[in-house]
Amino acid sequence: MYKHTSLSRGLRGKLSLAIGAIAGAAVLGLLGFMGASADQALSSPTGTRILTVPHPRRIVAVTPETGERRLLFRAGDGQIIGPAATPDGHLIAFILRRSPRPVKGEDRVFVVRDEIWTMRGDGSGAHRIRAFVRRRQGCCSWISPPPGRPGVHEGLTSIDISNDGTRLVVARGNWAICTLDIDGTAFRLLRTVGAQPSGYVGRDITGPQFSPSGRRIIAHFETADGEEIGTVPVTGGRVRFIPTPRHALAPNYSSDGRLIAFTAIEPPPAGRPRREGQHAIWVMRSDGSRAHRVAGSPGLNLSNPDFSPDDRELVFSDSSSGIRVGKSPVVTYRVGIEGGKLRRVSSGVLRFSRENPEWVR
């Protein structure tokens, strides 16, 4: 009898605790709903990932809400440039710049390889589709390929993949935009008229990107007036410039093509006219109207914005610490397209490069 009574009291105690927990959760849920913050309202779409390069030889997928990290690719040597991915994340492309290797029997001659790789969204099936080989003597005296072709001695400096996953666009040095098929064939130099295509300028890693339709390529161009944003047909032709309120780099379309995010070079500090101004993130309509500043503050050097799949947020990198002995600390942030508090996604250290984060489903 005593045992039976004791068990009944235990059950009643557990039942009371359970009811209390349920009631407490309900109250907290109601309070959470009533007091939802702007950050919660901008929570990322379920199942999205941000592809980052926190280390020169690794591609990592980060879940933005939980911070969970998954290694997708690890290279044996060299430096990864990119990555780029289709919007649904099923296909990823990147450049792997191999470490210089000496040529046996040739004094102070080194071979540098820029390899284009593709892989599935889960990191499987990684393979090289094309390689570009350069030979140099000593530190920076290039001896092949022969001069006369834009960018051949500077190698590949950025990459993007079309939404349908059939084509790639790369910047070759500071002067040429090239396209190729996803299997590495049909390599073509786009010869633009009226401006020089400039995938990178100085230490800024920017680069050409496909429009959502895949019919045009948007890029940053170096002109007599400064750094400008323009588009060019994928078949080549005249550049169509888009007016911007600042010298602009690293443009990128939203998924619906109605908005463009870009890196703006802001005026230098007062009294230091020769110093380059800091880099901030701006958003505008695709025709250049309604441009507004989204992120930027003293001490930050932001670049390479990319839209979230629902076009409500941006992800970008900060390399304000600068390059030190070949290594550059980098932090990846996200923020709503109307601005607000920056939220850290990841951090790492790169080598002679800056991160180009990519947000995918």
C-alpha positions in Angstrom: 0.0 0.0 0.0 2.8 2.3 0.9 4.6 1.5 -2.3 1.5 2.2 -4.4 1.0 5.5 -2.6 4.7 6.5 -3.2 4.4 5.7 -6.9 1.3 7.8 -7.3 2.9 10.8 -5.6 5.9 10.4 -8.0 3.6 10.3 -11.0 1.7 13.3 -9.8 5.0 15.2 -9.3 6.2 14.4 -12.8 2.8 15.3 -14.3 2.9 18.6 -12.4 6.4 19.3 -13.7 5.4 18.5 -17.3 2.4 20.7 -17.1 4.5 23.5 -15.7 7.1 23.1 -18.4 4.5 23.2 -21.1 2.8 26.3 -19.7 6.2 28.0 -19.3 7.1 27.3 -22.8 3.8 28.6 -24.0 4.3 31.8 -22.1 7.8 32.3 -23.3 6.7 31.6 -26.9 4.0 34.2 -26.6 6.4 36.7 -25.1 8.9 35.9 -27.8 6.3 36.4 -30.5 5.1 39.7 -29.0 8.7 41.0 -28.6 10.2 39.7 -31.9 13.2 41.8 -32.9 14.2 43.1 -36.3 17.0 40.6 -36.4 14.5 37.8 -35.9 12.3 39.2 -38.6 15.3 39.0 -41.0 16.2 35.4 -40.1 17.6 33.5 -43.0 15.5 31.1 -45.1 15.6 27.6 -43.7 18.2 25.4 -45.3 20.5 28.1 -46.6 24.3 28.0 -46.5 27.1 30.5 -46.9 30.2 29.2 -48.7 33.3 30.7 -47.2 37.1 30.3 -47.6 38.4 30.8 -44.0 41.7 29.2 -44.9 43.7 29.4 -48.2 43.1 25.8 -49.0 39.6 25.1 -47.6 36.0 25.7 -48.7 33.6 25.6 -45.8 29.7 25.8 -45.7 28.3 27.7 -42.8 24.7 27.5 -41.6 24.0 31.2 -40.9 21.5 30.7 -38.1 23.4 28.0 -36.1 27.0 28.7 -37.1 27.4 25.0 -37.9 30.4 24.5 -40.2 31.0 21.7 -42.8 34.2 21.2 -44.7 33.5 20.8 -48.4 36.9 20.8 -50.0 40.5 20.7 -48.8 43.4 21.4 -51.2 46.9 19.9 -50.7 48.6 23.1 -51.6 48.0 26.5 -53.1 45.3 29.2 -52.7 41.5 28.9 -53.4 39.9 31.8 -55.3 36.1 31.9 -55.2 34.0 29.9 -54.7 30.9 30.4 -57.0 27.7 28.4 -56.9 24.4 28.0 -58.6 21.5 29.6 -56.6 20.3 26.2 -55.5 23.8 25.2 -54.4 23.9 21.9 -56.3 27.1 22.9 -58.3 30.2 24.8 -57.1 33.1 26.1 -59.1 36.4 27.6 -57.9 39.9 28.4 -58.9 42.9 26.7 -57.3 46.1 28.5 -57.8 48.8 26.0 -57.2 52.0 26.9 -55.3 54.9 27.7 -57.7 57.0 24.6 -58.5 60.6 24.7 -59.8 61.4 23.2 -63.2 63.9 20.5 -63.0 67.1 21.4 -64.9 66.2 25.0 -65.4 67.8 27.5 -63.1 65.3 29.6 -61.1 62.4 28.8 -63.4 59.0 28.1 -61.8 55.6 26.9 -63.0 52.4 28.5 -61.7 49.1 26.7 -62.4 45.7 28.2 -62.2 43.2 25.3 -62.2 39.4 25.6 -62.6 37.6 23.0 -60.5 33.9 22.0 -60.1 32.2 19.8 -57.5 28.7 19.0 -56.2 27.1 21.1 -53.5 28.0 18.5 -50.9 31.7 18.6 -51.8 31.7 15.3 -53.7 32.9 14.8 -57.2 35.5 17.5 -57.1 37.6 17.5 -60.3 39.7 19.9 -62.4 38.2 20.9 -65.7 40.9 23.2 -67.1 44.4 24.5 -66.2 46.2 27.6 -67.2 50.0 27.3 -66.9 52.5 30.2 -66.6 56.3 30.0 -66.3 58.4 32.6 -64.6 62.1 33.1 -63.9 62.9 34.3 -60.4 60.3 36.3 -58.5 58.3 38.1 -61.2 59.9 37.8 -64.6 57.4 35.9 -66.7 58.8 33.9 -69.7 55.7 32.2 -70.9 53.0 32.3 -72.3 54.2 34.9 -74.8 53.1 38.5 -74.3 50.3 40.1 -76.3 47.2 38.4 -74.7 45.4 40.3 -71.9 46.1 39.0 -68.4 48.0 35.9 -69.4 50.8 36.6 -67.0 48.5 37.5 -64.1 46.4 34.4 -64.3 42.8 33.9 -63.2 41.5 36.2 -60.5 37.8 35.5 -60.1 35.1 33.1 -61.1 31.3 32.9 -61.4 28.8 30.3 -62.6 25.6 30.8 -64.5 22.3 30.1 -62.8 21.6 27.1 -64.9 25.1 25.7 -64.2 26.2 25.5 -67.9 28.8 28.3 -68.2 31.5 30.0 -66.2 33.0 33.5 -66.4 36.5 34.3 -65.2 38.6 37.4 -64.9 42.0 37.0 -66.4 44.4 39.4 -64.8 43.2 43.0 -64.6 42.2 43.3 -68.2 40.2 40.4 -69.7 36.8 38.8 -69.1 36.5 35.3 -70.4 33.8 32.6 -70.6 33.9 28.9 -70.9 31.5 25.9 -70.8 31.1 24.0 -67.5 33.3 21.1 -68.9 36.2 23.5 -69.5 35.7 23.8 -73.3 34.7 26.7 -75.5 37.1 29.2 -73.8 36.5 32.7 -75.2 37.9 36.2 -74.5 35.2 38.9 -74.5 36.6 41.9 -76.4 34.8 44.9 -75.0 34.6 48.3 -76.6 35.0 51.6 -74.7 36.5 50.4 -71.5 39.0 47.9 -70.1 37.4 45.1 -68.1 39.0 45.0 -64.7 38.2 42.1 -62.5 40.6 43.2 -59.8 42.0 46.6 -59.1 44.8 47.0 -56.5 44.1 44.5 -53.7 40.4 44.3 -54.3 39.2 40.9 -55.3 36.1 41.6 -57.4 35.1 40.1 -60.6 32.5 39.6 -63.3 29.1 38.0 -62.5 26.4 36.6 -64.7 23.0 38.3 -64.7 20.1 36.1 -63.5 19.1 35.5 -67.2 22.6 34.6 -68.1 22.6 36.9 -71.2 24.8 39.6 -69.7 27.8 39.9 -67.4 28.1 42.7 -64.8 31.5 43.8 -63.8 33.6 46.6 -62.5 35.5 48.5 -65.2 38.4 50.8 -64.9 37.8 54.0 -67.0 39.3 57.5 -67.2 36.7 58.6 -64.6 37.4 56.0 -62.0 35.9 52.6 -61.1 32.5 52.1 -62.6 29.9 49.3 -62.9 28.8 48.2 -66.3 27.3 45.2 -68.2 28.4 43.5 -71.4 26.7 40.8 -73.5 28.0 37.3 -72.9 28.9 37.2 -76.6 31.0 40.4 -76.2 30.3 43.9 -77.3 30.0 47.4 -75.9 29.8 48.1 -72.2 26.6 49.6 -70.9 27.5 51.6 -67.8 25.2 52.0 -64.8 25.5 55.3 -62.9 26.7 55.0 -59.2 27.1 57.7 -56.6 30.6 56.4 -55.7 33.5 54.7 -57.4 32.2 51.1 -57.4 33.6 47.6 -57.3 32.4 44.0 -57.0 28.8 44.3 -58.3 26.3 41.5 -57.8 22.7 41.0 -58.9 19.8 39.9 -56.6 18.1 36.7 -57.7 15.3 38.6 -59.4 17.7 41.0 -61.1 16.0 44.1 -59.7 18.8 45.1 -57.3 22.5 45.4 -57.4 24.8 45.2 -54.4 28.3 46.6 -54.8 31.4 47.8 -52.9 31.7 51.6 -52.9 35.0 53.4 -52.4 34.2 56.3 -50.1 36.1 59.6 -49.9 39.5 59.5 -48.1 39.8 60.9 -44.6 40.0 64.7 -44.2 43.6 65.9 -44.6 44.8 62.7 -46.2 43.8 63.1 -49.9 46.2 60.5 -51.2 44.9 57.7 -49.1 42.3 55.5 -50.6 38.9 55.8 -48.8 37.4 52.9 -46.9 35.1 50.4 -48.7 31.4 50.2 -47.8 28.5 48.1 -49.0 25.8 49.8 -51.1 22.6 48.6 -52.8 20.8 50.2 -55.7 18.2 49.3 -58.3 19.4 47.7 -61.5 19.2 51.1 -63.4 21.3 52.8 -60.7 18.5 54.6 -59.0 17.8 54.7 -55.2 21.3 53.9 -54.2 21.8 53.7 -50.5 24.5 52.7 -48.0 23.9 49.4 -46.2 27.1 48.8 -44.2 30.3 50.6 -43.5 32.0 52.4 -40.6 35.5 53.6 -39.7 37.9 50.7 -39.3 36.0 48.4 -41.6 37.0 47.6 -45.2 34.0 45.7 -46.6 33.8 44.0 -50.0 32.3 41.3 -52.2 28.6 41.4 -51.3 26.2 38.6 -52.2 22.4 38.4 -51.8 20.7 35.8 -49.7 18.3 33.5 -51.7 15.3 35.6 -50.6 17.1 38.9 -51.4 16.5 40.2 -47.9 20.1 40.1 -46.7 23.7 40.4 -47.8 26.8 38.5 -46.9 30.2 40.2 -47.4 33.8 40.1 -46.1 35.8 42.5 -44.0 39.6 42.7 -44.5 40.2 45.8 -42.5 43.2 44.2 -40.6 45.2 44.5 -43.9 47.7 42.1 -45.4 50.6 41.2 -43.1 53.5 39.1 -44.3 51.3 37.5 -47.0 48.4 36.8 -44.6 45.2 38.7 -44.4 42.7 38.2 -41.5 39.2 38.2 -42.8 35.8 38.2 -41.2 32.5 37.4 -43.0 29.4 39.4 -42.0 25.7 39.5 -42.9 23.1 42.3 -42.7 19.7 43.2 -44.0 19.5 45.1 -47.4 18.3 48.2 -45.6 21.2 48.1 -43.1 21.3 47.4 -39.4 23.5 45.5 -37.0 26.2 43.3 -38.6 26.1 39.7 -37.6 29.3 37.6 -37.9 29.2 34.5 -39.9 32.8 33.3 -39.8 36.4 34.4 -39.6 39.8 33.2 -40.9 43.1 34.0 -42.4 43.8 34.1 -46.2 47.0 34.5 -48.2 47.4 37.4 -50.7 43.6 37.2 -51.2 40.3 38.2 -49.8 37.2 36.2 -49.2 34.3 36.0 -51.7 31.4 34.5 -49.7 28.5 33.0 -51.6 25.0 32.5 -50.2 23.1 29.5 -51.5 20.2 27.3 -50.7 
